[in-house]
């Protein structure tokens, strides 16, 4: 089966036509010189690079995997050369500031690039996936001295970076971190402790690795407020190596091309990033960027699975389809069977809507960073705050379950390695776990971002995006469902959650269904936007749009019913 091939024209249709990005960029002085010709050039060249250089390495990367020996990690064949070509061509620095060695282009272009990279070769893409978050963290929180030493190297991707959070006894509960940071006489800190599940903690892709590490100062209080952030490089400026040791790499279900490392810090000197006790504040810059990228991973991986299944369904014949066109004694193409068409159309509905939601998030990040109107920046902040956990959780969940559905199109051939679909199923599963499990994203959305303000921000978001829709039948349908959800939230969920006799853990039971319901609403909005824009290209979008309303949207009713059942007697 052929390697993944990006489709930049379809991505640009979402960005340019559905989301009207050029008009959005025109209001941002930072992108005054950016035009549609440059957009086409960058996205076409990115698609070409990903399709020709990165995608062909995926199969061997999975089969050979990263290799550990005596603390050193050797990456699969071709990975280092591809990465060197990647950073030297300037791809990691697309959205970084020009004064830091970047190209100063919109975050939306970076989003499209990393969606394609994840689809083409998830294991390889894990290496540069944390770069932009690390860049933002250093840029906004590091001292001038640290910036001078490390910012441009990270911005350009010449050096890769890690995010060292998790410890053997502390998974998602970062307040339990024990890694110690002891002040040294020269102003640095000596770090000691063990971190696990560190993607790219050791490799041979770059000449240096910048570790960003959460640790605890001697006099720090317990819990998350006692955490500080530190930078420890693999190599110092004088060429000496730090006391950071890769003890082993994990044997994983998938992502064999990415080394997931156990890292030991043996009194390794490093520098503090930001203020003491404010480590999580600094790290959240990196974590939030990572969550957007993980949502894009979900979209890309699902698209990779869909591409394989769609191509197979168009060439493989199996049985006689109801109303099929095969001659007597012959079989019909798999794509003519309704059960298979349903699978393919439903997954395409998730991919297309996911792009609208993800690219809109990237646009809002650009607006948040560069718009001159504080009120507009507040709107962008609200979108990113509320939508990012939904994007991360819902689309990574669909990447795994949708890829599994795409495997079904292959029948028995999907269960063998020859066609490559089983690798996508394995690789995609981890995205539901890292950067905050999907359950944690749901708890964050409901308990931290909806209940405290009585649903005000979320309901205003729905009001705002509903006002973007026209007056056609599909838009009216979506607006009616927004109103239905608003009524349910105001009259049923919020009063019951705030009731004196409500169980203390009630909201936790509701969180997953609540997030899924919001995801359905965002998809309905996205499809209303696509439907109003497709015009002459309506045939391209028609099957997926039908697939959404028939086989995806009914989940909304189910989630409301589940929420209602969990709420019990009001």
Secondary structure, DSSP 8 states (H G I E B T S, - for coil): -------HHHHHIIIIIIS-HHHHHHT-GGGTT--HHHHHHHHHHHHHHIIIIIGGGHHHHHHH--EEETTEEE--TTHHHHHHHHHHTTGGGTTS-GGGTS----HHHHHHHHHHHHHH-HHHHHHHTTHHHHHHHHHHHS-HHHIIIIIHHHHHTSSEEEEE--BTTBSS-GGG---EEEE-TTS-EEEEEEEEEEETSS-SSSS-EEEEEEEEETT--SSGGGEEEEEEESB-TTS-B-SEEEEEE---SS-TTS-EEEEEEEEEEEEEESSTT-HHHHHHHHHHHHHHHHHHHHHHHHHHHHHHHHHHHHH-B-S--TT----TT---BGGGSHHHHHHHHHHHHHHHHHHHHHHHHHHHHHHHHH-S-HHHHHHHHHHHHHHHHHHHHHHHHHHHHHHHHHHHHTGGGGGSGGGSHHHHHHHHGGGGTSSS-HHHHHHIIIIITTTTTTTHHHHHHHHHHHHTS-SSHHHHHHHHHHHHHHHHIIIIIHHHHHSTTS-TTHHHHHHHHHHHHHHHHHHHHHHHHHHHH-GGGHHHHHHHHHHIIIIITTHHHHHHHHHHHHH---
